[in-house]
Structure formats: structure tokens, C-alpha cells
Amino acid sequence: MSEGEDLSAYLNGKTEYTLALFRFFIAEFSKLGDVNVRPLKSMIAIEGNHNYAHITNLGKNYIHIVFHFSQPFTDNLCFSKIAQVPGTRQFNHHLRIYHKDDLNEEVKAYMKMAVLGLERA
């Protein structure tokens, strides 16, 4: 992962704690496959062969990530919100990481599903 000028608009002024969480999250995603981190207008795309997820917010002590699946996975302990995008089969699954250990085996299983393109909208 490169934190070049493209990401500077998102990363400038963030706490070192948040930057460390961001780097850790991307490093963990990279263990599952090729990962490209691409800035968009209002978020950061995490992608490879397709979009895996989006980082929508880098707070003072957290990162907020949205995964996109074609069904709601309501039986979980990690997603704080699951919402269907109106008029589509896409369900956005919201995850907030405050600590490195929040990236547990359950979260990693959903990350792997995203990389493999399973249950994608």
C-alpha cells in the first residue's frame, strides 16, 4: 500500500492512532489478495478485481468501513448497521474498528468473502 499524494487529502491531520489502524487494516486485507487503495470523491475504495469495501470515515480513534453484499448478514457481532441500498439488491454492512483486535476472525471471514466476491450485490 502506498500513502502517496492521492490519499493525502484523507490522511492529512489524522491522529497517528488512526493512521496506524488504517495501515493495519490495509495490511490485513493485503494478506487475502491483491489490494489497491484508491481515493474517491468522499471515501477510499479498497479493491482488487472488484470493490471489496470502502473506508467512509477516519475518525480520531477509529476507521469506519462499509462492505457491500447481496444479502444481509444479521447474525454477527461485528456490524453496527446493515442497510439495503434503495432500489438495489445491495446491503451495506457498516463496521467500525477502534482497536487492532477488533479485526477478529469473524471480521476476517467477511473480508475474505469480499475478496472472493461471494454474496456480492
One Martini backbone bead per residue (centre of mass of N, CA, C, O) as a GRO file, in nm:
protein
  121
    1MET     BB    1   0.098   0.035   0.020
    2SER     BB    2   0.021   0.371  -0.060
    3GLU     BB    3   0.075   0.718   0.072
    4GLY     BB    4   0.023   0.923  -0.131
    5GLU     BB    5  -0.115   1.201  -0.263
    6ASP     BB    6  -0.401   1.077  -0.305
    7LEU     BB    7  -0.441   1.037   0.027
    8SER     BB    8  -0.384   1.310   0.173
    9ALA     BB    9  -0.675   1.424   0.212
   10TYR     BB   10  -0.740   1.187   0.428
   11LEU     BB   11  -0.464   1.184   0.621
   12ASN     BB   12  -0.448   1.460   0.693
   13GLY     BB   13  -0.466   1.522   1.044
   14LYS     BB   14  -0.439   1.253   1.155
   15THR     BB   15  -0.395   1.036   1.376
   16GLU     BB   16  -0.170   0.799   1.453
   17TYR     BB   17  -0.377   0.592   1.539
   18THR     BB   18  -0.547   0.593   1.277
   19LEU     BB   19  -0.314   0.529   1.083
   20ALA     BB   20  -0.251   0.253   1.209
   21LEU     BB   21  -0.527   0.126   1.152
   22PHE     BB   22  -0.520   0.162   0.850
   23ARG     BB   23  -0.263   0.000   0.791
   24PHE     BB   24  -0.358  -0.261   0.922
   25PHE     BB   25  -0.607  -0.313   0.750
   26ILE     BB   26  -0.460  -0.324   0.476
   27ALA     BB   27  -0.263  -0.551   0.552
   28GLU     BB   28  -0.484  -0.763   0.606
   29PHE     BB   29  -0.609  -0.754   0.324
   30SER     BB   30  -0.338  -0.831   0.170
   31LYS     BB   31  -0.343  -1.135   0.271
   32LEU     BB   32  -0.599  -1.209   0.063
   33GLY     BB   33  -0.482  -1.006  -0.162
   34ASP     BB   34  -0.504  -0.788  -0.393
   35VAL     BB   35  -0.448  -0.433  -0.321
   36ASN     BB   36  -0.629  -0.132  -0.375
   37VAL     BB   37  -0.591   0.215  -0.302
   38ARG     BB   38  -0.870   0.444  -0.368
   39PRO     BB   39  -0.958   0.753  -0.423
   40LEU     BB   40  -1.243   0.935  -0.375
   41LYS     BB   41  -1.449   1.183  -0.316
   42SER     BB   42  -1.566   1.049  -0.006
   43MET     BB   43  -1.363   0.795  -0.030
   44ILE     BB   44  -1.213   0.467   0.017
   45ALA     BB   45  -1.103   0.226  -0.191
   46ILE     BB   46  -1.116  -0.135  -0.177
   47GLU     BB   47  -0.931  -0.322  -0.422
   48GLY     BB   48  -0.927  -0.537  -0.715
   49ASN     BB   49  -1.128  -0.701  -0.915
   50HIS     BB   50  -1.299  -0.548  -0.700
   51ASN     BB   51  -1.497  -0.423  -0.470
   52TYR     BB   52  -1.470  -0.466  -0.124
   53ALA     BB   53  -1.454  -0.164   0.002
   54HIS     BB   54  -1.515   0.121   0.228
   55ILE     BB   55  -1.380   0.415   0.347
   56THR     BB   56  -1.572   0.674   0.517
   57ASN     BB   57  -1.397   0.701   0.798
   58LEU     BB   58  -1.157   0.908   0.987
   59GLY     BB   59  -1.106   0.921   1.300
   60LYS     BB   60  -0.948   0.969   1.596
   61ASN     BB   61  -1.015   0.629   1.688
   62TYR     BB   62  -1.111   0.539   1.385
   63ILE     BB   63  -1.263   0.316   1.140
   64HIS     BB   64  -1.487   0.323   0.858
   65ILE     BB   65  -1.661   0.043   0.714
   66VAL     BB   66  -1.792  -0.079   0.389
   67PHE     BB   67  -1.981  -0.348   0.296
   68HIS     BB   68  -2.089  -0.541  -0.001
   69PHE     BB   69  -2.396  -0.717  -0.023
   70SER     BB   70  -2.677  -0.937  -0.133
   71GLN     BB   71  -2.703  -0.976   0.182
   72PRO     BB   72  -2.798  -1.005   0.503
   73PHE     BB   73  -2.580  -1.021   0.801
   74THR     BB   74  -2.728  -1.053   1.114
   75ASP     BB   75  -2.540  -1.293   1.232
   76ASN     BB   76  -2.356  -1.080   1.428
   77LEU     BB   77  -2.079  -0.881   1.605
   78CYS     BB   78  -1.966  -0.638   1.396
   79PHE     BB   79  -2.212  -0.495   1.286
   80SER     BB   80  -2.383  -0.182   1.334
   81LYS     BB   81  -2.495  -0.184   1.025
   82ILE     BB   82  -2.779  -0.266   0.805
   83ALA     BB   83  -2.837  -0.161   0.458
   84GLN     BB   84  -3.042  -0.100   0.202
   85VAL     BB   85  -3.026  -0.013  -0.119
   86PRO     BB   86  -3.229   0.152  -0.293
   87GLY     BB   87  -3.325  -0.048  -0.570
   88THR     BB   88  -3.149  -0.293  -0.460
   89ARG     BB   89  -2.932  -0.581  -0.363
   90GLN     BB   90  -2.782  -0.399  -0.163
   91PHE     BB   91  -2.582  -0.445   0.139
   92ASN     BB   92  -2.477  -0.249   0.396
   93HIS     BB   93  -2.184  -0.302   0.603
   94HIS     BB   94  -2.104  -0.175   0.917
   95LEU     BB   95  -1.769  -0.086   1.034
   96ARG     BB   96  -1.589  -0.042   1.346
   97ILE     BB   97  -1.250   0.047   1.423
   98TYR     BB   98  -1.059   0.084   1.734
   99HIS     BB   99  -0.898  -0.191   1.730
  100LYS     BB  100  -0.704  -0.441   1.626
  101ASP     BB  101  -0.888  -0.668   1.774
  102ASP     BB  102  -1.147  -0.609   1.594
  103LEU     BB  103  -0.988  -0.793   1.386
  104ASN     BB  104  -1.131  -1.067   1.370
  105GLU     BB  105  -1.242  -1.364   1.248
  106GLU     BB  106  -1.513  -1.258   1.154
  107VAL     BB  107  -1.409  -1.021   0.985
  108LYS     BB  108  -1.215  -1.190   0.806
  109ALA     BB  109  -1.442  -1.351   0.671
  110TYR     BB  110  -1.571  -1.104   0.529
  111MET     BB  111  -1.322  -1.018   0.377
  112LYS     BB  112  -1.297  -1.277   0.213
  113MET     BB  113  -1.569  -1.256   0.073
  114ALA     BB  114  -1.501  -0.992  -0.072
  115VAL     BB  115  -1.257  -1.095  -0.235
  116LEU     BB  116  -1.421  -1.345  -0.369
  117GLY     BB  117  -1.727  -1.242  -0.431
  118LEU     BB  118  -1.923  -1.319  -0.216
  119GLU     BB  119  -2.234  -1.204  -0.202
  120ARG     BB  120  -2.268  -1.001  -0.423
  121ALA     BB  121  -2.437  -0.723  -0.572
   0.00000   0.00000   0.00000
